[in-house]
Every structure is written in structure tokens, then in C-alpha cells.
Amino acid sequence: MGAKDVFTNPQFVTSPGNVGALKTSTDDQNNNIPALEQTEPSDEEWHQKYAFIIGLLRKPHAVLIKESLARERDKVSQKLQAYKLERSCVRDSIIKAKQIGTDNGAQQSLSAQMKHLDMMCVTLERQIDVLSNVDQAIPSTENIYSGEPDSLDGTSSEIMINDELDVPRGRNNRNSNFQITINGRSPLDAFAMLHLERCAHRETRKELNQIRKKYEVLRDEFDSGEGLSRSNSLLFSRINGDLEEDEMFSNNLTNDDQGTEMSIGTDDSSSRLVEEVRLKEMTISQLRSRLLHLEKARMDKVPVDAAREIARLHSTLVQLERVRDELTLQNYTLKSKLAELSARISDSATYRLEKPNHTNSSAPTVVIGSSHENGQDSSEDGTHVSVTSDELRLRRKSTYKVAHNNETNAEIKQLRAFINDLHAKEVEYQRKLSHMETELGNVKNQYADECAKRSEVEKSVAALKEQLEIAKQRVETTEKCFLMREEESSALKLDLDTLNEENKRLKDDLNLLHIKVEIEQSKSMEKLTKYEKEMSIFIEQNKTLLEDFNRERILRKKYFNLVEELKGKIRVFCRIRPPSKTEKSIDIVAKCSDPYTVTVETPTKGMKEYQFDRVFMPDDSQDQIFEDTKNLIKSAFDGYNVCICAYGQTGSGKTYTILGDETHPGIAPRTFSEIFLLANNMSQTYETQVSFYVLELYNDKLIDLLNPTAVVSSNDSPDNNKLEIRRDRRGTVWVSGAKVQFADDSSSLERNFRQALLSRHTATTRMNDRSSRSHLIVGLIIETTSKVNGTVQRGKISLVDLAGSERTGKSGVSADTLREANAINKSLSAFGDVINALTTDQSFVPYRNNKLTLLMQDSLGGNAKTLMFVNISPSSFNLDETIISLSYASRVKQVTNAVTRNAESKEIARLKNVINRIKRGESSSVDEDS
Ligand SMILES: Nc1ncnc2c1ncn2[C@@H]1O[C@H](COP(=O)(O)OP(=O)(O)OP(=O)(O)O)[C@@H](O)[C@H]1O
């Protein structure tokens, strides 16, 4: 195609008859030998063609092509280097894999990779070679300018241009605006194709030369035969279609009669020869058809002009074969004629010998062949011969010939010699013909081999072309991708520019905003600092105020208490015990809303509220209870009477509050420790003497628990009951006849106290496992004598654990203890009466109605600082009792005592002691008041 494009361009075709057409010279027309030199373009013509293309390749273009070729070669070289490097890495990996002994799959994968890399390396090396060849084929720029044909000489610019020729078509070419084309091809392509065409022509020329030489050899051999000049002329006259003379000669011999058949006879050698020739012809025709097929197949693949050349060569070959066939035919014809002539001659001789005087003319009669078409047998006697009309005619002719015997004898002889020669020549000719056929066969075989080789090469070239096409497509795809990426990149660049501008604008805005924000921030910071300062001031003020408030609150409470104390009011603490096991599932109705208020939810009257000096919650510990209580202990050291009592329904926690248990000691044991602690603290300035008594009011009877035997005797005999409740002149209640025991320390005091408690009356009720069935009164007398001035102060702490107020049915007391319950209720009722009288400012307070009220005379409205615990149960089960207790305690809180200090001067105390001693010596009664 490329070659066709180049050569169909009129500018290339310098001599239309020279290129693409086999021209037959005048001299060779007779011999039918192609004039190869004249059909092949001369070197000058080739140079003209090259020069035309090179003329187009002006210096800039040539330089560009060379540069682009060099670039391409460098690129491919770099690629090759990279592949080689990768190859060496893969090789190292394979070696390592073998050393380590990795699995076969990995090794196979590496091997496949290695093969691929090898293939790529080979391909790239070939590409580099091709590029180098093309580069060398392009003449240097000086030569382009000078346009010297030598520079384009086929020998000097001989390149192996094949279908792998890869003219750089990348960006470089595009960028260099290399747009000159020849029939749609770049000059470089045209140059390459021209070169290809020239090479093909050279090959064809070589081939034809060989054929021509062989042909000439054959011809020389044919011509060089002795005595063959005539036959040669005849043969070549036949070859050249000049058969007139021969036909005349034939007509002379055969009288040229239509329908006459000249039998050659049954000569075996001739028929064998004919058969051989026929077989050879068949073989030749088969070979020819095969050759034609192969030629056609090859022609499809070769450039058109080369194909045309080959076609012409082929037609020449066909012509030559036709000539050969004709010669063969003529040979046969001549052979048959010779045979005929021989037969005639022999017949004529026979006739002449047999009938020498038969006719006047004595001309021999010629019997031709064995043709006896009329079925008449010839007679052997010679006198009568039965002959056909043909025989008669022949005889006439023979007669004629005999008449000219003398003239023809010489000719016959000559003919015989000629026949002999012809026979010899025929043999020779057959030999040469067979030799020529063999040669022709060899040539054909060689040609077929060449064709096969060429087809192989063409196949490999086609495969390489395909690879090249794939590579080109890949390059084009890559270029397209690259272009797309470039377009995308440019679009992105535009976007980026826009975004950069936007970003810049936004940054400016942001900077402005930053400045504004900073200004605002600084302002805000100033304000914040200001506010913080103000806030800290406020916080400080608030803190101070809070502290002041708390201090004031405490002070207020303190002063309120003080006022209350000064007023002599009884202080009342409320303590709510935790729910017992049996009360867990029952509703809780009594709650502590704040440290001074207890609320009780009643089903009929709603929520009831009671205010007390302090309210303790169920989980408040014995420590917390005593913490708010121990100030009173100090008052006893100051000479005041102090009374701490617990009131409440049975099982509400009175005994737990006053006495406690072993693990949770109550107010009494803690008071013992506190007394001796204070005494110890004051031991520098005061001498302290502690004495105590423990009484029980059981069934309206006083029992001295420090002397329980006395109790038994008193019960048995009232006369022996010496325990009498008395008051001294300052109103302090004391019990005459009760054992007052001195205590040196708290432990001995507690030990004796616990011992005394063992004698207390208790019982198990439904409300309490260890219900106190009596009122317990513990008197602690503290007498302090100042070591400085001898002042004596005498204070008393009364700890009273009242028996539980109860409803007999609810508490489930037995009939045996019913009397105890009645006595308890009676005493508590008297206690209530006294409270009523005191709170209603009645002139008469019924202390004497009951021994309990008589005993507590100095604690209720008397000369004492009184603290009463009202113990309540939280559960709804005890709601009624709880409300009664709380109402009762609220009234007690209104009671005012007449609090005075029990202090005397040292002298009075001394005198009193003297008097007491005298009195003890003179009289046992020292009561000052009853
Ligand atoms: N605040 C409390 N914390 C823990 N347990 C308590 C509390 N108050 C009372 N109890 C328990 O409740 C039960 C009854 O208490 P306590 O004996 O003191 O009642 P009481 O009022 O003295 O009864 P009674 O009048 O029948 O003698 C006891 O087992 C006691 O341990």
C-alpha cells in the first residue's frame, strides 16, 4: 500500500514505462526473455525518488525528525534501563526465593515476571535498533542541502526497513507542526516505503536474473547442438509462431488432405514417450496450479508494485512454459512426420525392389502402414495387389516420386541422415528437456521454499505489526489520557486560580474579621476583667455575707438558745428512730424536713409540723446526739442542775438514747467520760468530787439500784423503806436513804452503773424485747472546789429514762405486767398534768401527785437546765402515739425553769462543813427544808 502510494504519486514516476511494467526488448522478443535491466528503475531514478522526498525534508524538518528520533530513542533506552533494573531485582528475588525456599506459586510468578521482562527488554532493544537505523537512513543536514545523490545511494543508505519501522508520532512531532504529507503519509514514511520498494525490486531483479541465466544456459545448450541449425530454426520458427514453411513441408509429405489420419504406428517407444510426456505435463500443470496458488497467496501480502513485478515474472514463466510445450508438441509432430517419412521411404524401397519392371517408370509403389479399411488383404504375390483409394493415391504419389527417384534418392539419403540426426537430437532434446524440467522443478521448489520462508517472515512481520499496532494504540490511549489529564489539570488550575482568588478574598475578609474580633475581644476582655473583678468582689462579698449569715445564724441560734436558757425554757430534742424490722414494710409517716422541724403525715388532718430545738434523723449517730448535749455537762461543773430525760412511747428509743448499748453507748456513759474529762481539764484550778446514785421508780415505788437488797427489804416491810424524796433550800431534789457512791473515774462509775442496771425491771412486750417497766433516775453530783478561792460549786446531772407510754392492748403486755403498765401510765399522766400546769401558768403545780413528778420537780419548772428527748417511731403503725408524744413535747418546750447556780463562798462553805460536822456529831438530821 505504502509503496503504491509513493509510486502512484506522479512526482515519483519519472518514467512510467520503467516502473511497474515489464518491458520486453526488441532483441529478446524473439527469445521471449524479459529485459530485466530495463524494467527495474535505475539507481538514478531511485535517487530522483529519494531526492524528491529528501527535498521535502528541509533542514528544520530533518533536524526535528532526527531530534524526535533521538528523543524517542532516549525514552526507549530509559525504559529499557528501567526494565533491566527491574529484571535484575526480580532475578535477585528469584535467587532469594530459591534460597529461602518459598512456595512454588511465588517462584512461578517471579519466573513469569522474569520472562515478561526479558521479552520487553528484547522488544525495546529491537525498537532502539530500528530507531537507530531510521536515524542513520536520514541523511545529514549538509547532504540534504547539497542534495547529492551519492548521499542517498542505496549502498550507503542501506537500511533494514521492515514493518517494525516506528516513525515517532508523539507529541514532539505534533508540537513541531510537521505537517508535510505525501499522499497522506509523512515524508519519513514515504522515505521508508520507497526504500522498502527498492529492496523488493532488488530481490525480484536478482530472482529474475537467476531465471534468465538458467534460461540462457538452456538456450545455449539447445543452440550449440551439431547439425541443429535447421531444426533450431524450425523449432524457434515454431516457437515464434512461424509455421508456414513447416506446414508446406508437411503438406508436401502428407498431401495435406483433410480427414487423413497419419498413424505413427504402434511404436512402443513413442507411446511410452507420449505417456511420460503426458504424466510430466500433468505434474507440471499440478505444480503450476500450486505455484499459482502460492503466488496468489504471496501476492496478497507483498507490496503492489513488487506483486506486479512478480506477476509479470510469472506471466513470463508461463509464456516460457507455453513455448516449451509448443516445442514439445512440434517435436512430437516432427517425430510423427519422421516416422511417416521413414515408412514411406521403406515402402517406396520395398515397392521398387519387388516390382522393378512393373511399370515403365519403374517407380516403386509405396504401401503405407497397415491401413486396410476396406477389409481387403493385400496380396503378397506382387502381381495383384488389392489397395484402397488411399493406397492408390499413395501409389500415384510413389509413382510420381519414383519418377523423380533419381532426384530424390539423394534427398532421401539426406533425409535419412537427417532423421538419424533428428533421432539423436530428439534423444538429446528429450534429455535436455527433462533436465530443463528438472531444473524448472528445482527452481519452482526453491521458489516455493522462498515463498514459504517469505510467508513465515511475513507472518512474523504481521505479528510484529500487530504488536506495534497494540503498542501504538496504547501510546495513543496514553496520549489521550495524558491530554485528558492535561485538560483536567488546566481546568483544575483554572478552578484553583479562582479558588485562590476566593481564598485570598476570604483571607482578607477573615483578617478584617480577625482584627474586628481582636478589637471586640480586647474590649470584651476588658469588660470581662472588669466583670471578673466585680464578680470576685461580689463573690468575696457573698462569701463574707454567707459567712456572716452563718455566723449570724449560729449566733442567732446560740443567742436564741441562750435567751431561752436564760428564760429557763426546757429545751426539747426530737429523735426519730429507724424503722424496726417489722416496720420495714409499713409506710413512713414521720420525717425530718429540717434540723428543727419534724413532719407527720396524718390520714385525716394532713401534714402536721412540729418545731423543736433540734430534730435528729434515724441515721444520726449517738455521737451527734451527745455533741449537742455535752454543753449541759459543763453547766453542772458551773453549779447548775441539769436534767436530761427521754420521753416517748414504748419501743421508741428512749433507753437507746439515754443508755445505749455496748457498741453504741448512749448519753449516760458518754456523760461519765465527759465529767471526768472536764474534771481532769480543770484539775489545775478545781478539785472535783463526783458521786452518784441510781434509782428506779417501779410500780410507784422508789428502788435504790445501788443497793438492791434494800429494795427487797423495803418491799417486804414498808417500815424499812428509808428512801424519801426531799428538797434542799435551793429546790434541789435529793433522796434520803439512797446510796450515794463516790466515783474516782469514769470506768468505775460505768462499771457500777452497769451493775446497778442489772437490777432494773424489764419485760418483753409486743413492742419491745427489753421494755423498761420502770422509770430510771440517775443522779450525778459534781462538787468542784476552786483551788484559788475555795469556792464550792455543786451541780447535779439527772439522767431520766422514763418508762414507755403505751396502750396496754397494743403493747401486748400480759396480765402480770398490766399493773406495771397502769403504774407507768399513771405517773406519765401526772407528768402531763404538771406540764399542763406549768404551761398554763397555774399557781398550783401538782408535783406531789406522783413520785415521778416529785422527783422531777427541780427539772420541770424547777432549778435546772432541762433537756428532754422526745423519741418517736417513724411508722404509720405508731402514728397516734407519735402525734401524742410530739404534742406533749411541744407543750413541754413552753415550760420555764427557775435556773440558779449552786455556788457558795469559801467561808460559807467552811462554816457549813463545820456545822455539818457538829451536826453529824450531835444530830443526824440536817435537813433544812422538807
Ligand atoms: N436511734 C436508734 N438507732 C438504732 N436502734 C434504735 C434507735 N432507737 C431505738 N432503737 C432500738 O429500738 C429498740 C427499742 O428501743 P428502746 O428499748 O430504747 O425503747 P424504749 O423507748 O426504751 O422502750 P421501752 O419504753 O419499752 O423501754 C431497741 O432494740 C433499740 O436498740
PDBQT file of the ligand as one rigid body, heavy atoms in Angstrom, charges set to zero:
ROOT
HETATM    1  N1  LIG A1001     -31.859   5.636 117.146  1.00  0.00    +0.000 N 
HETATM    2  C1  LIG A1001     -31.808   4.294 117.159  1.00  0.00    +0.000 A 
HETATM    3  N2  LIG A1001     -30.929   3.643 116.429  1.00  0.00    +0.000 NA
HETATM    4  C2  LIG A1001     -30.886   2.283 116.402  1.00  0.00    +0.000 A 
HETATM    5  N3  LIG A1001     -31.691   1.491 117.121  1.00  0.00    +0.000 NA
HETATM    6  C3  LIG A1001     -32.602   2.100 117.923  1.00  0.00    +0.000 A 
HETATM    7  C4  LIG A1001     -32.703   3.521 117.961  1.00  0.00    +0.000 A 
HETATM    8  N4  LIG A1001     -33.693   3.804 118.815  1.00  0.00    +0.000 NA
HETATM    9  C5  LIG A1001     -34.147   2.635 119.259  1.00  0.00    +0.000 A 
HETATM   10  N5  LIG A1001     -33.512   1.611 118.787  1.00  0.00    +0.000 N 
HETATM   11  C6  LIG A1001     -33.776   0.186 119.026  1.00  0.00    +0.000 C 
HETATM   12  O1  LIG A1001     -35.167   0.034 119.275  1.00  0.00    +0.000 OA
HETATM   13  C7  LIG A1001     -35.423  -0.901 120.228  1.00  0.00    +0.000 C 
HETATM   14  C8  LIG A1001     -36.277  -0.253 121.317  1.00  0.00    +0.000 C 
HETATM   15  O2  LIG A1001     -35.549   0.766 121.896  1.00  0.00    +0.000 OA
HETATM   16  P1  LIG A1001     -35.563   1.109 123.361  1.00  0.00    +0.000 P 
HETATM   17  O3  LIG A1001     -35.529  -0.098 124.297  1.00  0.00    +0.000 OA
HETATM   18  O4  LIG A1001     -34.568   2.129 123.661  1.00  0.00    +0.000 OA
HETATM   19  O5  LIG A1001     -37.049   1.706 123.504  1.00  0.00    +0.000 OA
HETATM   20  P2  LIG A1001     -37.740   2.297 124.769  1.00  0.00    +0.000 P 
HETATM   21  O6  LIG A1001     -38.378   3.543 124.356  1.00  0.00    +0.000 OA
HETATM   22  O7  LIG A1001     -36.748   2.407 125.854  1.00  0.00    +0.000 OA
HETATM   23  O8  LIG A1001     -38.814   1.220 125.090  1.00  0.00    +0.000 OA
HETATM   24  P3  LIG A1001     -39.441   0.906 126.462  1.00  0.00    +0.000 P 
HETATM   25  O9  LIG A1001     -40.179   2.114 126.895  1.00  0.00    +0.000 OA
HETATM   26  O10 LIG A1001     -40.328  -0.196 126.244  1.00  0.00    +0.000 OA
HETATM   27  O11 LIG A1001     -38.327   0.643 127.429  1.00  0.00    +0.000 OA
HETATM   28  C9  LIG A1001     -34.107  -1.351 120.791  1.00  0.00    +0.000 C 
HETATM   29  O12 LIG A1001     -33.764  -2.587 120.254  1.00  0.00    +0.000 OA
HETATM   30  C10 LIG A1001     -33.145  -0.305 120.317  1.00  0.00    +0.000 C 
HETATM   31  O13 LIG A1001     -31.863  -0.813 120.099  1.00  0.00    +0.000 OA
ENDROOT
TORSDOF 0
